[in-house]
Amino acid sequence: AVRNLDPAIHDAHIMSAEEFEKAALDVKSLTQRPSDQELLDLYGLYKQGKEGDCNTPYPGFFALKEKYKWDSWNKHKGMSKEEAQRKYIDFVKGLKAKYPSS
């Protein structure tokens, strides 16, 4: 594999990964619990940003919560980890504006 040795691109990737991890921590300090749909959206983007395409089998018939989570992750199939991380960061920024700290 050919490695990109451009330091600006390398630094931007590190910065994005750091922002992603900070956003994941920021979610835990929201003043209100996000809606179930917002939580599912967060979950799907987070998993895509960390692991890439969904790599687990579809949950069993009675595992409703797991099915919702699986669907939320799988709908981002084909999205790069970097794009998912950017979208996650932007989504968290929106939640922080919606649920401002006191």
C-alpha positions as CSV (number, residue, x, y, z in Angstrom):
1,A,0.0,0.0,0.0
2,V,1.2,3.5,-0.8
3,R,1.2,5.8,2.2
4,N,0.4,9.4,1.9
5,L,3.4,11.3,3.4
6,D,1.8,14.8,3.2
7,P,2.1,16.0,6.8
8,A,-0.9,18.4,6.4
9,I,-3.2,15.4,5.5
10,H,-1.7,13.4,8.4
11,D,-2.3,16.2,10.9
12,A,-5.9,16.8,9.6
13,H,-6.6,13.1,10.1
14,I,-5.3,13.2,13.7
15,M,-7.2,16.4,14.4
16,S,-10.4,14.8,13.0
17,A,-9.9,11.7,15.2
18,E,-9.3,13.8,18.3
19,E,-12.4,15.9,17.5
20,F,-14.4,12.6,17.1
21,E,-13.3,11.3,20.5
22,K,-14.0,14.7,22.1
23,A,-17.5,14.7,20.5
24,A,-18.1,11.2,21.9
25,L,-17.3,12.6,25.4
26,D,-19.4,15.7,24.8
27,V,-22.5,13.7,24.2
28,K,-22.2,12.3,27.7
29,S,-22.4,15.8,29.2
30,L,-25.6,17.0,27.4
31,T,-28.1,18.6,29.8
32,Q,-31.0,16.5,28.3
33,R,-31.2,13.0,27.0
34,P,-31.4,13.1,23.2
35,S,-34.5,11.5,21.6
36,D,-34.4,7.8,20.8
37,Q,-34.0,8.7,17.1
38,E,-31.1,11.0,17.9
39,L,-29.5,8.3,20.0
40,L,-29.8,5.8,17.1
41,D,-28.3,8.4,14.7
42,L,-25.4,8.9,17.1
43,Y,-24.9,5.2,17.4
44,G,-24.9,4.5,13.7
45,L,-22.5,7.3,12.9
46,Y,-20.2,6.4,15.8
47,K,-20.0,2.8,14.8
48,Q,-19.4,3.7,11.1
49,G,-16.7,6.1,12.3
50,K,-15.0,3.6,14.5
51,E,-15.4,0.3,12.6
52,G,-16.5,1.1,9.1
53,D,-19.3,-1.0,7.5
54,C,-21.6,-3.1,9.7
55,N,-19.9,-6.4,10.2
56,T,-22.3,-8.2,12.5
57,P,-25.2,-10.5,11.6
58,Y,-28.7,-9.2,11.7
59,P,-30.1,-9.7,15.3
60,G,-32.6,-12.3,16.1
61,F,-36.4,-11.9,15.9
62,F,-36.9,-10.8,19.5
63,A,-33.9,-8.5,19.8
64,L,-35.8,-5.3,18.9
65,K,-33.3,-2.8,20.4
66,E,-30.4,-4.6,18.7
67,K,-32.3,-4.5,15.4
68,Y,-32.8,-0.7,15.6
69,K,-29.1,-0.3,16.4
70,W,-28.0,-2.6,13.6
71,D,-30.3,-0.8,11.1
72,S,-28.9,2.6,12.2
73,W,-25.3,1.5,11.7
74,N,-26.0,-0.4,8.4
75,K,-27.7,2.6,6.8
76,H,-24.2,4.2,6.6
77,K,-22.8,1.3,4.6
78,G,-20.2,2.5,2.1
79,M,-19.5,5.8,4.0
80,S,-15.8,6.2,4.8
81,K,-14.8,6.3,8.5
82,E,-13.6,9.8,8.0
83,E,-16.9,11.0,6.6
84,A,-18.8,9.3,9.4
85,Q,-16.6,10.9,11.9
86,R,-17.2,14.4,10.4
87,K,-20.9,13.8,10.3
88,Y,-20.8,12.6,13.9
89,I,-18.9,15.7,15.0
90,D,-21.4,17.9,13.2
91,F,-24.4,16.0,14.7
92,V,-23.0,16.4,18.2
93,K,-22.5,20.1,17.6
94,G,-26.2,20.4,16.7
95,L,-27.2,18.5,19.8
96,K,-25.0,20.7,22.0
97,A,-26.9,23.7,20.5
98,K,-30.2,22.0,21.0
99,Y,-29.5,21.0,24.6
100,P,-27.2,23.8,25.9
101,S,-25.3,23.4,29.1
102,S,-26.7,25.3,32.1
